[in-house]
Amino acid sequence: MTGSDNTKQNSAKQKMWGGRFSAAPGELMQAINVSIGFDRRLADQDIRGSLAHAAMLAKNDIISQQDLADIQKGLKDIQAEIAAGSFPFTDELEDIHLNIEGRLKDKIGEAAGRLHTGRSRNDQVATDFRLWVRDYLDHFDGQMTDLMSALLDKAAAHTDTIMPGFTHLQNAQPVTFGHHMLAYLEMFARDRSRLRDARKRMNECPLGAAALAGTPYPIDRDMTAKELGFDRPMSNSLDAVSARDFALEALSVAAICATHLSRLSEEIVIWTSAQFQFIKLSDAFTTGSSIMPQKRNPDAAELIRAKVGRIMGALTTLTIVMKGLPLAYSKDMQEDKEPVFDAFDALSLGLAAMAGMVRDMEPNKDRLADSAAAAYSTATDLADWLVRKLNMPFRDAHHVTGTIVALAEKQGKTLDALDLADMQSVEPGISDDVYSVLTPLASAASRTSYGGTAPSEVVKQVARWRDALKSV
Ligand code: ARG
């Protein structure tokens, strides 16, 4: 492309804001300015905003009833065109707002030009984007609830399935599979609660702030706010057109949720490995290798694990876009949408795939039980027994237990397979009763403190969540 090409003027199209311009923008200007390629996703929200605005203008005699009727009909037609995929999106009209207004003009003529009375694209885009984010948060709410209920069902089916609990990814103490599932349920419940907080805070309407300072027309901002499902109009017009913290907060919620998804994904990757074989995933959530016929790869889990990267990236992108921006609107803010669109799509897919995988996974009970018994996982139970039955200080009990573990290791036995005489050679006070705490099941079952891993506790938590999820 030559320099003269770059600056070639295209006077064929008159821009809507072109009154004081003598020529159309150069191609490079057009290329950097155009956003219809992505902000067409705001079409539905843009039309809802315009319908509310037009109704308010007519109610307050700012436009006529006839204009309102024409605008309503035109916008409904446009809605249908967009749904049918026949709407003629064009780069010439920059963004979704001007595309729709331009089309409205084709359809209803002059009345289309009255729709923009008392508003600006600045409050229009702020409103559209808020509606879009809010719509998506509502969608996430349902998805998170679905994932929670998948985890709950899996937990309910495995309240007494014993598995190894880890610290440092080293065998620590036996836990129940249901308990492990409920740990994730708790995380996603907090994500959902964070999301609901964010929704509440963002549910104020920017429409009517106009360009930045408000408008001299006798508009009714309460009416448009209510019509669009907002709790109230935003109370500062400068803030209304400049604020994007609602999107930042939604992205933060998404990023935290994505980290939770990534942790569960990582566990699934580990658990499905040949070394662990803790769970099995069906063909629905695994793929084969093009070269190694024996392979069954947990690709879905790996991809969800990775999604946190782009979601966190989106939060970083938008934070940096907003950093240092003076009030009020700056075109920088057109860069707010793509990261949010991309991040939300990624999270939505991740939540759906995770709910599917949780439902799909089958714990391998035998393997989990064997693994739970390995690596002297009930050593703490032995120490606790010494404290309780022999009144030994915990530090001494810890030492005695260590000696007994070393003995078991030498004999190649698990703790519950050691002879009583051998244990007594280390601590003469040990009696036959000790065996009642040395199996993984006994160990888990003894942990009945509130929130503990005992099947009896897990059953209680399952019941509590069943109740809680009924009243989503
Ligand atoms: N496409 C623009 C955006 O997304 C709409 C607002 C344009 N406002 C303006 N003053 N040029 O931010």
Residues whose N, C-alpha, C, O or C-beta is under 5 A from the ligand:
A	BS01	LIG	S35 D95 R121 N122 V125 M333 Q334
